[in-house]
Each structure stands twice: as C-alpha cells, then as structure tokens.
C-alpha cells in the first residue's frame, strides 16, 4: 500500500518516522519523545544532511517549519519529480 510522504507528497511503499525534536535532545533530558511525522527516506536523509540536531530542535521542530525552510524547499521541489521506486541520491556536502 502506498502512503504519501508528509514533506514531498510522493506516494511511497514505505516511510520513515522523523522525530520533530531529535531524540538526542529529549532522551538525554529524560523527556518524552517528540511528535513524529512520516516521511520518505530521501527527505529524512536530506534533513539530517542539511541540519544538525541542535538546529532541528530549535528552529525546525514542526512540519510547517520544515516545509517553509528555503534550503529544504529547493530539495522538495526537486524530489517531488523523482521516481518513488528508485533510491534518490542525496548530496552529502553541507
């Protein structure tokens, strides 16, 4: 069954769970895990390539903030056009 990625909206056979506040920032402080979103692996890898956990926790901790981020918007516009059945290569350079 195909499911839409909450970021790029591609219909995918499998999605990954992204914690809006990284677990590193909640677990160490004894806090409950943050809310999650269901996103494709390409979007998940790109988020963690572009931003460290501190930046994600402080500035990109909602789905709306992620969608409005200029760097991520460029990626989302591109990845939306990619074949969901093929693995998308992520540029690892920051």
N, CA, C and O of each residue as an XYZ file, in Angstrom:
376
protein
N       0.838     -1.186      0.000
C       0.000      0.000      0.000
C       0.886      1.254      0.000
O       1.815      1.370      0.799
N       0.593      2.156     -0.878
C       1.377      3.381     -0.978
C       0.859      4.429     -0.005
O      -0.344      4.557      0.226
N       1.812      5.180      0.560
C       1.473      6.241      1.507
C       2.195      7.513      1.081
O       3.323      7.437      0.594
N       1.575      8.680      1.251
C       2.252      9.918      0.863
C       3.242     10.388      1.926
O       2.959     10.347      3.124
N       4.395     10.830      1.467
C       5.380     11.464      2.344
C       4.788     12.803      2.786
O       4.240     13.539      1.965
N       4.894     13.119      4.064
C       4.316     14.358      4.571
C       5.085     15.596      4.106
O       4.581     16.710      4.245
N       6.274     15.431      3.565
C       7.041     16.582      3.070
C       6.951     16.725      1.551
O       6.500     17.759      1.057
N       7.369     15.712      0.812
C       7.406     15.841     -0.648
C       6.121     15.364     -1.328
O       5.916     15.608     -2.518
N       5.271     14.694     -0.579
C       3.964     14.221     -1.051
C       4.044     13.130     -2.120
O       3.049     12.843     -2.785
N       5.229     12.518     -2.291
C       5.309     11.382     -3.211
C       4.638     10.177     -2.560
O       4.739      9.987     -1.348
N       3.963      9.374     -3.351
C       3.359      8.134     -2.870
C       4.459      7.087     -2.780
O       5.067      6.726     -3.788
N       4.713      6.599     -1.560
C       5.838      5.708     -1.320
C       5.371      4.372     -0.747
O       4.371      4.319     -0.031
N       6.099      3.280     -1.064
C       5.755      1.987     -0.480
C       6.110      1.894      1.008
O       5.509      1.114      1.747
N       7.089      2.696      1.440
C       7.495      2.682      2.852
C       7.931      4.085      3.261
O       8.531      4.818      2.475
N       7.619      4.443      4.502
C       8.009      5.740      5.044
C       8.821      5.537      6.310
O       8.791      4.465      6.915
N       9.542      6.569      6.703
C      10.307      6.522      7.944
C       9.707      7.521      8.922
O       9.021      8.464      8.527
N       9.970      7.302     10.184
C       9.446      8.172     11.236
C      10.516      9.208     11.595
O      11.638      8.857     11.959
N      10.154     10.469     11.487
C      11.082     11.554     11.832
C      10.566     12.246     13.088
O       9.437     12.737     13.113
N      11.396     12.283     14.129
C      11.039     13.000     15.361
C      11.252     14.491     15.131
O      12.342     14.907     14.737
N      10.233     15.290     15.372
C      10.328     16.726     15.122
C      11.354     17.391     16.042
O      12.020     18.341     15.631
N      11.486     16.922     17.247
C      12.609     17.295     18.105
C      13.462     16.029     18.211
O      12.993     15.016     18.729
N      14.696     16.072     17.734
C      15.518     14.857     17.707
C      15.553     14.140     19.059
O      15.613     14.769     20.116
N      15.514     12.823     18.995
C      15.520     12.015     20.228
C      16.722     12.312     21.093
O      16.649     12.220     22.319
N      17.825     12.665     20.467
C      19.040     13.021     21.216
C      18.747     14.162     22.188
O      19.322     14.213     23.275
N      17.870     15.061     21.809
C      17.564     16.231     22.631
C      16.512     15.952     23.700
O      16.421     16.697     24.676
N      15.718     14.899     23.537
C      14.684     14.587     24.537
C      15.117     13.470     25.475
O      14.897     13.547     26.684
N      15.731     12.437     24.920
C      16.100     11.265     25.717
C      17.119     11.606     26.807
O      16.993     11.159     27.947
N      18.124     12.398     26.446
C      19.171     12.762     27.409
C      18.629     13.593     28.569
O      19.197     13.587     29.661
N      17.539     14.301     28.331
C      16.954     15.137     29.376
C      15.806     14.434     30.096
O      15.131     15.037     30.931
N      15.587     13.169     29.774
C      14.536     12.392     30.413
C      13.136     12.815     30.004
O      12.177     12.574     30.737
N      13.007     13.448     28.835
C      11.706     13.900     28.346
C      11.058     12.841     27.468
O      11.729     11.955     26.937
N       9.759     12.948     27.328
C       9.055     12.054     26.412
C       9.472     12.365     24.982
O       9.828     13.503     24.676
N       9.431     11.362     24.100
C       9.766     11.619     22.693
C       8.809     12.659     22.100
O       7.654     12.768     22.513
N       9.306     13.405     21.145
C       8.501     14.438     20.496
C       7.537     13.810     19.498
O       7.641     12.624     19.185
N       6.599     14.610     19.002
C       5.735     14.119     17.922
C       6.577     13.738     16.707
O       7.700     14.214     16.538
N       6.025     12.885     15.878
C       6.737     12.431     14.689
C       5.913     12.717     13.441
O       4.705     12.947     13.504
N       6.602     12.696     12.306
C       5.947     12.756     11.009
C       6.434     11.569     10.195
O       7.505     11.024     10.462
N       5.656     11.172      9.209
C       6.007     10.052      8.343
C       6.515     10.618      7.022
O       5.773     11.250      6.270
N       7.811     10.376      6.755
C       8.425     10.918      5.549
C       9.231      9.837      4.828
O       9.604      8.821      5.414
N       9.486     10.080      3.559
C      10.267      9.110      2.780
C      11.733      9.174      3.205
O      12.168     10.141      3.832
N      12.468      8.160      2.864
C      13.867      8.099      3.283
C      14.696      9.208      2.644
O      15.650      9.688      3.258
N      14.353      9.625      1.422
C      15.109     10.701      0.768
C      14.958     12.005      1.550
O      15.949     12.692      1.797
N      13.749     12.349      1.937
C      13.525     13.574      2.721
C      14.211     13.470      4.079
O      14.804     14.437      4.558
N      14.129     12.300      4.691
C      14.730     12.094      6.011
C      16.247     12.277      5.940
O      16.837     12.962      6.775
N      16.865     11.663      4.942
C      18.317     11.784      4.787
C      18.720     13.226      4.497
O      19.735     13.706      5.002
N      17.920     13.917      3.681
C      18.260     15.300      3.339
C      18.168     16.207      4.562
O      19.034     17.061      4.753
N      17.162     16.045      5.376
C      17.023     16.850      6.597
C      18.268     16.712      7.464
O      18.836     17.706      7.916
N      18.686     15.467      7.693
C      19.821     15.233      8.583
C      21.164     15.540      7.928
O      22.175     15.655      8.621
N      21.187     15.672      6.612
C      22.395     16.114      5.919
C      22.541     17.626      6.031
O      23.644     18.135      6.228
N      21.433     18.338      5.906
C      21.471     19.798      5.929
C      21.634     20.387      7.327
O      22.268     21.430      7.491
N      21.068     19.728      8.332
C      20.979     20.346      9.659
C      21.424     19.406     10.769
O      21.180     18.201     10.713
N      22.079     19.968     11.775
C      22.416     19.164     12.941
C      21.209     19.131     13.895
O      20.250     19.885     13.729
N      21.279     18.258     14.874
C      20.148     18.059     15.785
C      19.802     19.307     16.594
O      18.631     19.534     16.900
N      20.785     20.106     16.940
C      20.514     21.329     17.696
C      19.679     22.300     16.873
O      18.722     22.887     17.377
N      20.045     22.467     15.605
C      19.289     23.365     14.723
C      17.862     22.842     14.527
O      16.900     23.610     14.563
N      17.740     21.542     14.320
C      16.409     20.943     14.144
C      15.542     21.168     15.383
O      14.370     21.526     15.266
N      16.114     20.960     16.560
C      15.354     21.103     17.801
C      14.890     22.539     18.027
O      13.775     22.767     18.495
N      15.739     23.499     17.698
C      15.414     24.907     17.959
C      14.587     25.571     16.872
O      13.703     26.373     17.170
N      14.865     25.244     15.603
C      14.297     26.024     14.507
C      13.356     25.264     13.572
O      12.493     25.876     12.944
N      13.502     23.970     13.472
C      12.712     23.207     12.501
C      11.962     22.070     13.187
O      12.050     20.915     12.772
N      11.227     22.410     14.238
C      10.597     21.390     15.079
C       9.105     21.198     14.816
O       8.392     20.635     15.648
N       8.633     21.667     13.655
C       7.257     21.390     13.235
C       7.274     21.060     11.742
O       8.214     21.412     11.028
N       6.241     20.393     11.290
C       6.123     20.074      9.863
C       6.080     21.365      9.043
O       6.711     21.448      7.990
N       5.352     22.354      9.510
C       5.227     23.625      8.799
C       6.574     24.332      8.661
O       6.891     24.854      7.592
N       7.365     24.352      9.729
C       8.683     24.990      9.676
C       9.602     24.265      8.693
O      10.367     24.906      7.973
N       9.529     22.940      8.661
C      10.332     22.183      7.703
C       9.924     22.537      6.275
O      10.782     22.748      5.417
N       8.628     22.603      6.020
C       8.134     22.918      4.668
C       8.511     24.324      4.236
O       8.670     24.576      3.042
N       8.658     25.248      5.182
C       8.945     26.640      4.853
C      10.446     26.952      4.789
O      10.828     28.052      4.388
N      11.285     26.012      5.173
C      12.729     26.252      5.154
C      13.212     26.380      3.702
O      12.958     25.492      2.889
N      13.907     27.480      3.369
C      14.326     27.712      1.975
C      15.196     26.599      1.377
O      14.981     26.201      0.232
N      16.167     26.099      2.131
C      17.020     25.031      1.596
C      16.220     23.766      1.339
O      16.416     23.095      0.325
N      15.335     23.445      2.241
C      14.539     22.239      2.087
C      13.498     22.405      0.982
O      13.167     21.434      0.301
N      12.981     23.609      0.795
C      12.006     23.849     -0.274
C      12.596     23.519     -1.640
O      11.920     22.929     -2.483
N      13.845     23.894     -1.861
C      14.502     23.580     -3.139
C      14.572     22.081     -3.346
O      14.267     21.574     -4.425
N      14.977     21.375     -2.297
C      15.070     19.918     -2.383
C      13.689     19.304     -2.630
O      13.546     18.426     -3.481
N      12.675     19.758     -1.892
C      11.332     19.196     -2.015
C      10.768     19.398     -3.421
O      10.106     18.509     -3.957
N      11.027     20.555     -4.016
C      10.555     20.812     -5.381
C      11.208     19.836     -6.363
O      10.571     19.371     -7.309
N      12.487     19.533     -6.125
C      13.199     18.611     -6.999
C      12.772     17.164     -6.753
O      12.467     16.438     -7.699
N      12.749     16.749     -5.498
C      12.500     15.336     -5.192
C      11.056     14.935     -5.534
O      10.785     13.772     -5.833
N      10.159     15.882     -5.488
C       8.752     15.591     -5.817
C       8.630     15.015     -7.231
O       7.710     14.247     -7.511
N       9.555     15.385     -8.118
C       9.524     14.938     -9.516
C      10.228     13.596     -9.723
O      10.179     13.035    -10.818
N      10.879     13.082     -8.688
C      11.670     11.857     -8.827
C      10.804     10.612     -8.699
O       9.766     10.623     -8.037
N      11.248      9.545     -9.341
C      10.549      8.267     -9.309
C      10.577      7.698     -7.890
O      11.655      7.463     -7.344
N       9.409      7.475     -7.286
C       9.382      6.959     -5.914
C       9.901      5.523     -5.787
O      10.159      5.055     -4.678
N      10.054      4.831     -6.905
C      10.535      3.451     -6.866
C      12.054      3.347     -6.951
O      12.610      2.252     -6.871
N      12.722      4.482     -7.114
C      14.180      4.474     -7.187
C      14.755      5.238     -6.003
O      14.180      6.224     -5.543
N      15.897      4.766     -5.518
C      16.566      5.444     -4.407
C      17.158      6.764     -4.906
O      17.889      6.798     -5.895
N      16.829      7.835     -4.209
C      17.300      9.165     -4.580
C      18.653      9.410     -3.917
O      18.814      9.212     -2.713
N      19.614      9.840     -4.718
C      20.943     10.131     -4.185
C      20.916     11.510     -3.522
O      20.438     12.487     -4.099
N      21.436     11.562     -2.310
C      21.482     12.800     -1.536
C      22.899     13.344     -1.577
O      23.866     12.603     -1.399
N      23.013     14.648     -1.814
C      24.327     15.289     -1.795
C      24.749     15.434     -0.334
O      24.094     16.141      0.432
N      25.815     14.785      0.048
C      26.255     14.773      1.451
C      27.025     16.031      1.844
O      27.379     16.195      3.011
N      27.286     16.910      0.899
C      28.027     18.128      1.207
C      27.099     19.126      1.864
O      25.951     19.289      1.450
N      27.602     19.798      2.895
C      26.789     20.806      3.586
C      27.132     22.180      3.095
O      26.553     23.163      3.558
